[in-house]
């Protein structure tokens, strides 16, 4: 059991490892929980996604709670896509009473990217505003100043895209999120440590000193790498990585090597790793071994 | 018909703090009919500004500022006065303010909040749109409305989903916040990007609540009981 440790470690600027956990589309949860439980000893927290890519799934609140029941800490993701300010605040109160501590405040993908393209996009609040609301609930009032019968004690984080171009607005937005209470950041997938380095230097120039967890998403093929370059915001897989995957007789090994290199190269200026195995949970121990974070 | 009303005077003057010379522009269409941007209001705005120390380089009321292509032609005669000004104060609906922002190479300040569509929808021949939120933010966003130019209507910067300048939602649609960024860069006001915009009140989106009815709600009873308990 390491419940409650994530906040402490982040605040002490210790190296932390989070691992994404995507709830299933449906109610069969046993397989997912078993898989996560097996690698739980390696991670500080499981980061539970909120209907990722706007696909309707089992909720992050319930799944985070179930993972905590197994004795693993979680980061509960909450997006502004599907809930207005009343529902967002209510879910944050619910998270508190279910024993969740760490919350990742996100804008969310647009509704028509998922499997319910006709759904009404809400976006009543945006991510900096949601962070401010978390601070207000923590101080014992709702966002309109009405007193709460019992405050929350949530630990807020946020996401960044270090590969954004132009980078300057992304850095200013990071700064705004820090001012609104974000205490840690997880990044979009990084394959080129120089990209993250430039972003971190940008933060430093703005006087921002906040723990950043580098996003690590193993590439399953050269095709996936090309797809991500073409379609995923701020992700750039260098040509030499694509060639490596193409030429390798063992794609898993090659892919994990790429990830391990990024982790090693960013270790000096990052406070942790945010793993997104996306079905490759079984290779997490090997990746941890290769990158020296086990 | 698009109803707009003048913003509080303190809010308008706060926008002008860094400017010394201002050009004042009104609209002879809906804003004139709303009593918020016609000849009378433009004259009043101009004289109040001068009383409080600003130099008004010129003023004009143009019929239907929402028509961007005509704005360019109609403002041509004021080129000298516009060039002399640090910025342009526009007393019009959100569409007209955005249209002016695109034809004038200066910062535009909104003098009005746009409230509703009134009796029937106006017709505007270009891409600027306004959600009549009643809390115009064009001051902080280079004259581009974040509620409509960003598909998510985000008030505090891009979501991070854009790819090579395109919105995550569809190819060919530019990221609204990147347009705002470029515009602020063009007018030398990137500092405005650090402005935190509070959640929208949305009061003017909807009908004003009937307080009698609200008082009959469960919440009111709870609040009342709470007060009694002390």
Contacts between the chains, C-beta under 8 A, distances in Angstrom:
chain1	res1	chain2	res2	distance
A	85	B	199	6.6
A	107	B	152	6.5
A	107	B	154	6.5
A	107	B	159	4.2
A	107	B	160	7.6
A	107	B	161	7.9
A	108	B	159	8.0
A	109	B	161	6.6
A	109	B	168	6.7
A	110	B	151	6.1
A	110	B	152	6.3
A	110	B	161	7.4
A	110	B	168	6.0
A	110	B	169	4.8
A	112	B	169	6.3
A	113	B	168	6.8
A	113	B	169	7.0
A	121	B	151	7.8
A	121	B	152	6.7
A	123	B	152	4.6
A	123	B	153	5.5
A	123	B	154	6.8
A	124	B	199	7.2
A	125	B	199	5.5
A	126	B	152	7.6
A	126	B	154	4.5
A	126	B	155	5.7
A	126	B	156	5.2
A	126	B	157	8.0
A	126	B	159	7.9
A	127	B	156	7.6
A	127	B	159	7.7
A	128	B	156	4.5
A	128	B	157	7.6
A	128	B	196	6.4
A	129	B	155	7.3
A	129	B	156	6.8
A	129	B	198	7.4
A	129	B	199	5.0
A	143	B	199	7.2
A	159	B	160	7.1
A	160	B	160	7.0
A	161	B	160	3.9
A	164	B	158	7.6
A	164	B	160	6.2
A	164	B	162	7.7
A	165	B	164	7.4
A	166	B	178	7.4
A	166	B	181	6.6
A	168	B	181	7.6
A	168	B	190	7.5
A	169	B	157	5.9
A	169	B	158	6.1
A	169	B	177	6.7
A	169	B	178	7.6
A	169	B	181	5.0
A	169	B	193	6.1
A	170	B	158	7.5
A	170	B	160	6.9
A	172	B	157	6.9
A	172	B	193	5.2
A	172	B	194	5.7
A	173	B	156	7.1
A	173	B	157	4.1
A	173	B	158	7.0
A	173	B	160	7.9
A	175	B	194	7.2
A	176	B	156	6.1
A	176	B	157	6.9
A	176	B	194	6.9
A	176	B	196	6.0
A	179	B	196	7.4
A	180	B	196	7.3
A	188	B	160	7.2
A	231	B	163	6.9
A	232	B	163	7.1
A	233	B	160	6.3
A	233	B	161	5.0
A	233	B	162	5.8
A	233	B	163	4.5
A	233	B	168	6.3
A	234	B	160	6.8
A	234	B	163	7.4
